[in-house]
Each structure stands twice: as C-alpha cells, then as structure tokens.
C-alpha cells in the first residue's frame, strides 16, 4: 500500500474513533462529567507514559522541559484542552450533542481567525467569504433560533486556541500530550480523592465491565491522536482537511438517531450555513494548494 493510502487509513481511524466517542461516553454516563474527566486524565497518563517508555522518547521529554517557555505554553494548552474535554463531556450528558457537532464544524474557521489575529496571517477573498457565511450561521442561531450556541463556541474557541498554543512549541505529539496530561494529573487525583472521601465516586463501586470501560478512556484519548499524527505525516494538508469533517458529521447523525435530539428546520438552516462555509473554505484551500504546488 502506498504511503498516501496508509495515511488515508490512519485518518479514517482517527476520525471514526472521534466520531463514535459519544457512543462510548453513553456507556459510562453513570459517572458525572468531573469524574469522567478525572479518569480520562489519569488513564491517559498511564498509556502515554507507556508509549514514551516503549518509544524511548525520554530524551525528547528531558530536552523539552529544560526550556521554561515550553512549560508555560504547555501549561496553557493543558488548561485549554481540559476545558474542552469537560465541556464536551457535559454537553453529551445534558442533551446538547448537536452543539458539539456544530462546534467542531466551526473550529477550522475559528483557527483561521486566531491565525489572523495572533500570527499575522491573511485571508484570501474566498476564505473571507466562507468565514462570513459561517458567522452568519452563528448569528442565525442567536436571532432566529433564539439561543447562543455556547457549547459550540466554547468547544471551537478552546480547541482553536489549543492548536494556536501548540504551534508555539515544536514538540513530538506524544511527548507534548504527556506533559499536558501530567500537569493535569495532580488535579485529577485530588478531585477523585475528594469523591472517594465523600463517597460520591462511581468508579470502584460498580461492575467490572464499567471499570474496564473507564480505564479505556485513556486509550480512547491517545489512540486517535496517534493515528492523526501518522496521517499528518503521509497526507497533504488539504486531504487531511476534508477528513476532519467526518467526525462532526458522524456526531450529527448520532445526535438525531441515537440521542433523539430534534433537528428542526431552523437548526437545519444554521447547519446548512456552517456546512456551506466549510465546503467553500475547503475547496478554496484545495484550489490554492494545487496552484502553488
């Protein structure tokens, strides 16, 4: 199989896992959002430490932590990803799965806007039109549907900002995620200890099957990131860009079919505007890539 073919399989693996995550979380929804987040951090740390040990990446880890600015940037990125994860889990448990899908559709355009503000990047004309159409979708949600899509905006802003911050640190993906996770680990352990002392923890007081599912949260966090990293090495940015819309589309379908959320005409207009913006933006990127390559 060609490297491009392998890259496509890795990308499909990453985004299929991310797309099916709501189903997995529905299996552990006896736990509250805070406890799920704590376990996601704790077991991710275990898996990531194992990966760094197996990959003999301790030298990269040691080199990275010698630079104070790297630690500061990764501390910020760890906070952003924690807020992103907690918001996502809360939304899944509170009937706002459609908003999580909307958030990850919006995310690429948020990332572009952040690049303009903080990195001095410039939008080409069609990209600007796409961003305006996407903004119109958000305005429609507020004025016509009568609600601010807070979950969608928090997810898009935190993940977009996370990507921006990680651009400041040239680091191996596994090593970087390990440091972020280790920074969050003390807080996760303290929170879980508090739940145990208050006898409010579900983990440890439930079935073995649920226990294994909770431990699996760590694998669920690390595996798609590894697949994504492998895909990024083998695929052009434009090709990878199209794959990223697979996960929110799957979540959109699950929100309606599995979670039973109502997909009204007004919401369809919102999603239609966002999808039109996404499609225009992606096609413009592909066209530009072909011209310069």
N, C-alpha and C positions, 0 to 999 in steps of 0.2 A: 504494500500500500504506500502511496506517495505521502510525503510529509504534510501536504495540504489535506489529504484525506484523513490522516491521523488527527490533524488539527480540528477538522470538522467534527470528528467523533468526540474528541475531548470537549469541544464547545457544547455539543449536544448533551454530553454527560453533565457538564456543569449547570447548564440552564434547565435541564429536565429535573435535576435534583432541586434547584431553587424553585422551580415551578410546582413541584409536589410537596414542598415544605409545609404548606397549610394542612395537608392531609396528615403529615407526621405529627404536627402540633396538636391536631384534634385528638390524637391518641394519648396525649399527656396533659389534657386540659383539666385533669383533677388538680394539677398544681397551679398556683397563681402565677401571674406574669413575672413577679420578682423571683420566685423560686426557680422557674424555668430559666430565667436569665442567669441566675447564680450557677445552676448546673451546666448551662451552656458554656460559661466561662471556665468552670472547674474542669470539666472533662475535655474541653478544647485544649487546656493547658497540658493535660496528660498526653493527649495524642500528639500535640505539637512538640513537646519535649522528646517524645519517642522518635518523631520524624527527624528532628535536629540531631539526635544521637545517632540514628541509623544513617543519616546522610553525612555525618562527620562535619557538621557546619558550625562547630563550636568556635572555630577561628573567626568566622564571619560575625558571630554573635559578639565575641570579645572585642573585635575591631569596631563594631558599631557603637557599643556602649562607651567607648573611650571618648566619643565626641559629645559634649554636653548638649549642643544644639539638636543632635539627633534624638536624644532622650526627651527634650522638651517638645519637639514636634510629635513624637510618638505618644507622648502623654496626652497631647491634644487629640490626636487621631483615635486613641483608645476611648476617650470620653465621647467623641462623636459616634463611634461605632456602637458603644454601649447604649446611648440614647436611641440610635437607630434600631437596634435589636429590641430594646424594651418597648418602643412604640409599635413595632411590628407585631410582637407577641400580644400586646394589649389589644391591638386592633383585631387580631384573629379571634381573640376570646370575647370581643364585645361587638360582633356583628358588623365590622367595618372592613371586610375583606376586599370589597370593590375599591375602597380608598387606597389600600396597599398596592393594588394593581395600577391605579391611576398615578400613584406616587412614583413608581418605577418607570412608567411611561414618560413622566415629566422629567425625570432625573437627567437624561442626556442634555436637555436644553438648559437645565439649571447649571450643569457642569460648564457648558459653553459660556453662560453669563458670568459665572465666577471667574472663568479664564479671562474674560474681557476686563473685569474689574481689578483682579489681583495680578494677572500675568501680562496685561497689556495686549492680549490677543484681539484680533479684529474679525468681525463677522463679514462674510461675503453677502451680497444682496439677497440671494435666495435663502440663505441661512437666517438673515434678519426677518424675512417674511415668515419663515417657519416658526421662529420664536414668537412673533406677534400673533400668529394663529393659535399657538399653544397658550399664550397669555389670554387670548380671547376665550379659550375653553375654560380657564380658571374663573374669569370674570362671569361667564355664563353660569357656572356652578354657584357663584355667590349671589348674583342678581336674580336669576330665573329659578334655580332650584331652592335658593334661599338659605344656603349654608356655606360656610367657609370650609373647604376640604382640608382641615387642619392636619389630619393624619397623613394625607398625601403630600402636603407641603413639608411637614417635618421630615418624612422619610426622604424626599427628594433633596431637601437642603442639607440634611446631615450626611447623606451618602455622597452628595456632590462635594461638600466641604471636606469629607474624609478623603476623597480622591485627590482634591487640591493639596491637602496637607501631606499626603503620602508622596506627592511629586517633589516635595522638599527634601525627602530622604531617599537616596539611592540605596535600596536595600533589597536583599533576597526576600521574596514574598513570604516564605515560611518563617524566616527569622524575624521579619518585621511583625508578622501576626503573633508570633510567640511573645515578643517583648510587650506588645499591646495587651495580650492576654495576661501575662504575668503582672502587669501594672494593675489590672482589674481584679486579679485573683484575691488579694487580701480583703477587698470589699465584698467579694462574693462569699468568701469563707466566713467573714464576720456576719453577713446577713443570714447565711444558712445556720450558723451557730445560734443566732438570735431566734430563728424559727424553732430550732430544736429545744432551746431553753423554755420557750413559750408554748411548746408542744403544738405548734402550728404547721410543722413540716409534714408534707405528704410522703416524700421520699423516705424510705426506711420503715414506714408504717402501712405499706401497701403490698401488692402482689409482686412476685419475682419478675413477671413479664413486664410490668410497668417500670420496675427498677432497671431492667435491661434497656428499655426504650429511653429512659432518662440518660443513662450512660451514653447511649447512641447519639445524643445531642452533640457531643463533641465531634464525633465522626461526621455527622451531618453538617457541621460548621466547616471542618477542614477539607473534606474531600472535594466539594465543588470549587473551592479556591485553588486547590492543586490542579484540578482539571482545567480551570480557567487559565492558570499560569502556563500550562503546557500548550493550550490552544493559542494563546497570545504569541508564543514563540514560532508558531507554524502558519498562522493565518495573517492575511493583510488586515489592517485596521478596519477597512470598510466591510470586509466579510464578517469580521468579529462583531462589528456594529449591528448588523442585521440579526445575528444570533441573540443579541441581548434582549430583543423584544419577545423572544419565545417565552421566557419565564412569566412576565406580567400578563401575557395572553392566556397562558395556562391558568394563572391565578384568577383571571377574569371569568373563565369558564367554570372553575371550581366554585367561585363565589355564588354564581347563579344556580349551578346544578347540585352541588354538594351542600353548601351552606344556606341555600334557599333565599339569598338576598334578591330584592326586587330590582330589576333593571328597567327603570321607567324610560319613557320617551325623552324626558329632559336629561336624564343621565346619559342616554344614548347620544344625544347631541354633544354633551360635554366630551365623552369619549371619542366621538367622531372628529371633533375639532382637534383633540390631542393627537389622535392617530394620523390625521391628515398632516399635522405639523411634523410628526415623527417621520412619516413617509417622505415628505418633501425634503426634510433635513438629511435623511439617509441617502436619497437619490442624488442630492446636490454634492454630498461628500464623495459618493462613488464617482460621479462625473468629474469632479475636481481631481480626484486621485488618478483617474485614467489620463487626464490631460498633462499632469506633471510627471507621470511615470514613463 
